[in-house]
């Protein structure tokens, strides 16, 4: 099943109340996509937004200047900058060896301590036979109220009989959270010829949802 576009009638459908309750009980979370398989060839979704109403948080020029200055200083002092790149070079040699590409259905994978980098097609294939599923764009370094530990989200959604796919957008700290029943997945950014997180995550979720970043307000 391929999801090339959004069915606009989704907004008029009654929500799965158990799933909505599970999401609301996970505090306030942003960057969640609710996937509902409705008919062959169509995946419908609605974004679950956080306190900003789904609109991108914009930084003013002073903040951008400060961040640029910090980044410049870090380049010359070799300090660790988390969030700009995919974070692969921040991993230990052992952790790097535990990043793998799956060659079978991602639904057949068990959590064996490894992190699997996937593409949009593999995720869509997994969603193909799902009635309801949540795809969570997980920012591993985020500590704000609109971010959620995936373990809590998994526990709440299990009660609603809803599948969860956690897509980490970078490698920093990802192994600290890899304690779910399913492994945590990351984006195979080699397909987009960039290691800049904001670039490859945007294209990935554009392809998955059939929307633009502006339409979603995130990713």
PyMOL commands that set and color helices and strands:
alter all, ss='L'
color gray80, all
select helices_A, chain A and resi 8-12+17-24+61-77+88-90+93-97+106-108+120-127+150-159+174-177+189-192+197-209+213-216
alter helices_A, ss='H'
color red, helices_A
select strands_A, chain A and resi 32-39+42-48+99-100+115-118+132-138+163-168+185-187
alter strands_A, ss='S'
color yellow, strands_A
deselect
rebuild
show_as cartoon
